[in-house]
Amino acid sequence: MQRARGLLGQRMRQFGANNVTMFFFEAFDESWKGAGAKGHWGLFSEKCTAKLAMQELYPELKPSGPTSPAYNVPASTREAK
């Protein structure tokens, strides 16, 4: 995650310095894609709060709680603690 965050930050600085527009295809979660992880791959939640990879760049958008919904995971599939 830290490496991905570093690469993203590096690209954003390079593009900004060269006046290049950067488009994030999956910038925001899209719940219409269905249940599970499919609709939650964005860098920001549907409520425009920053996910972990973007919180350093956008601290003012840091959420007060989880950015993705909780899922009812069957006990048989949970990891042992």
C-alpha positions as CSV (number, residue, x, y, z in Angstrom):
1,M,0.0,0.0,0.0
2,Q,2.8,2.4,0.9
3,R,4.5,1.8,-2.5
4,A,1.3,2.3,-4.4
5,R,0.7,5.6,-2.4
6,G,4.2,6.7,-3.3
7,L,3.8,6.0,-7.0
8,L,0.5,7.7,-7.1
9,G,1.9,10.8,-5.4
10,Q,4.9,10.8,-7.7
11,R,2.7,10.7,-10.8
12,M,0.4,13.4,-9.4
13,R,3.4,15.7,-8.8
14,Q,4.9,15.0,-12.3
15,F,1.6,15.6,-14.0
16,G,0.9,18.8,-12.0
17,A,4.4,20.2,-12.8
18,N,3.7,19.6,-16.5
19,N,0.1,20.8,-16.5
20,V,-1.2,17.4,-17.5
21,T,-4.7,16.4,-16.5
22,M,-4.9,13.2,-14.6
23,F,-8.1,11.1,-14.6
24,F,-8.8,8.4,-12.0
25,F,-11.1,5.8,-13.7
26,E,-12.1,4.3,-10.3
27,A,-11.8,7.4,-8.2
28,F,-15.1,6.9,-6.5
29,D,-16.9,3.8,-5.2
30,E,-19.8,2.8,-7.3
31,S,-22.4,0.8,-5.3
32,W,-24.5,0.2,-8.5
33,K,-21.9,-2.4,-9.4
34,G,-23.3,-4.8,-6.8
35,A,-22.6,-6.2,-3.4
36,G,-19.2,-7.3,-2.2
37,A,-15.9,-5.6,-3.2
38,K,-17.0,-4.9,-6.9
39,G,-18.5,-1.5,-6.0
40,H,-15.8,-0.4,-3.5
41,W,-12.5,-0.2,-5.4
42,G,-12.5,3.6,-5.6
43,L,-9.9,5.9,-4.0
44,F,-12.8,7.8,-2.4
45,S,-16.1,6.6,-1.0
46,E,-19.5,7.6,-2.5
47,K,-19.7,10.2,0.2
48,C,-16.4,11.7,-1.1
49,T,-14.3,10.7,1.9
50,A,-10.7,9.7,1.2
51,K,-9.7,6.1,1.5
52,L,-6.4,5.2,3.2
53,A,-4.3,5.6,0.0
54,M,-5.5,9.2,-0.4
55,Q,-5.8,10.4,3.2
56,E,-2.3,11.9,3.3
57,L,-3.0,13.9,0.1
58,Y,-6.5,14.9,1.2
59,P,-6.4,15.0,5.1
60,E,-9.5,17.2,5.1
61,L,-11.5,14.3,3.5
62,K,-10.5,11.7,6.1
63,P,-13.6,9.8,7.3
64,S,-14.7,9.5,10.9
65,G,-15.4,5.7,10.3
66,P,-15.2,2.9,7.7
67,T,-15.4,3.9,4.1
68,S,-16.9,0.7,2.9
69,P,-20.0,-1.1,4.2
70,A,-19.7,-4.0,6.7
71,Y,-20.4,-7.4,5.3
72,N,-21.9,-10.3,7.1
73,V,-19.2,-12.9,6.7
74,P,-20.1,-16.4,7.7
75,A,-18.2,-17.5,10.8
76,S,-16.9,-20.6,8.9
77,T,-14.9,-18.3,6.5
78,R,-13.5,-15.8,9.0
79,E,-9.8,-15.9,9.8
80,A,-8.8,-17.4,13.2
81,K,-7.4,-14.8,15.6
